[in-house]
Amino acid sequence: MTRRIRVMIVLPENNTTIEPEISALCPALTPLAVARVKRPPRTLLLEDLPAYAEATLEAIAPFVGEPSSNEPFSNEPFSNQPFSNQPWDLVIYGCTAAGFLGGPDGNAAMVERLRDRTGATVVSTAGAMVEVLRVDGVTETAVVTPYLQPVNDGLRRYLETSGIEVETLNSFFCKTTAELGAITEDDVLELARRTVTPSSKSLFVACSQLPTLRAIPQLRSDFPIPVWASIQATAWAGAKAMTAKGLAAQLEHAM
């Protein structure tokens, strides 16, 4: 019998979208243990990153311990309660704004810290964005975000540093997590359709709070270009990483 893949997802405490959407996209990665990172109710800023990094490590602390060498892997379901008797296979770092503000080097450093603490393969949403666009041969993309200008600028720099130009960028310009949480899938569809131009070579919907499970298939039907969102890219990267380790992890909807 194929054993259950042990996955922890690390996300901002306000995020209500990435866990259920990844579960729908890739059931092989479920159930997910969820580590919620404390954050300010406003948008993140560059100066918040040191405190946010420490809050990230504090969030995972209850889930991390020395694995027992005498206890085999279990196939029993687990809840989101802390436990540490078995090693993790995969940690998903789903904090998009923090990744964009920190840039590729800062994001890689956080991934490395999580890897050191957990002993697991770690994929990040920011890293998955670049990886999936590269696999699709994308060198320029239209982008939809919910962010204020500092994070949008960080996202643009992140992509451009990674060799991907931003053709055009539209945002909901959310000032608070409450405004971000109020965005619907129909809102995402409407802004995405207004963002794509006749010259667009790709579309990426950035932010792991934006609901996109049903929107992405609709947008792919609308436009003959690669269309991805943060959550789909993250599920793709997680499934790819687990398949490389010989663990079954197939996507249901994202490809």
Stockholm file with secondary structure:
# STOCKHOLM 1.0

chainA/1-255         MTRRIRVMIVLPENNTTIEPEISALCPALTPLAVARVKRPPRTLLLEDLPAYAEATLEAIAPFVGEPSSNEPFSNEPFSNQPFSNQPWDLVIYGCTAAGFLGGPDGNAAMVERLRDRTGATVVSTAGAMVEVLRVDGVTETAVVTPYLQPVNDGLRRYLETSGIEVETLNSFFCKTTAELGAITEDDVLELARRTVTPSSKSLFVACSQLPTLRAIPQLRSDFPIPVWASIQATAWAGAKAMTAKGLAAQLEHAM
#=GR chainA/1-255 SS CCCCCCEEEEEETTCCSHHHHHHHHCGGGCSEEEEEECCCSBCCCGGGHHHHHHHHHHHHGGGCCCCCTTSCCCCSCCCSSCCCSSCCSEEEECCHHHHHHHHHHHHHHHHHHHHHHHCSEEEEHHHHHHHHHHHTTCSEEEEEECCCHHHHHHHHHHHHHTTCEEEEEEECCCCBHHHHHTCCHHHHHHHHHHHCCTTCCCEEECCSSSCCTTHHHHHHHHCSSCEEEHHHHHHHHHHHHHHHTTCCCCCSSCC
#=GC SS_cons         CCCCCCEEEEEETTCCSHHHHHHHHCGGGCSEEEEEECCCSBCCCGGGHHHHHHHHHHHHGGGCCCCCTTSCCCCSCCCSSCCCSSCCSEEEECCHHHHHHHHHHHHHHHHHHHHHHHCSEEEEHHHHHHHHHHHTTCSEEEEEECCCHHHHHHHHHHHHHTTCEEEEEEECCCCBHHHHHTCCHHHHHHHHHHHCCTTCCCEEECCSSSCCTTHHHHHHHHCSSCEEEHHHHHHHHHHHHHHHTTCCCCCSSCC
//
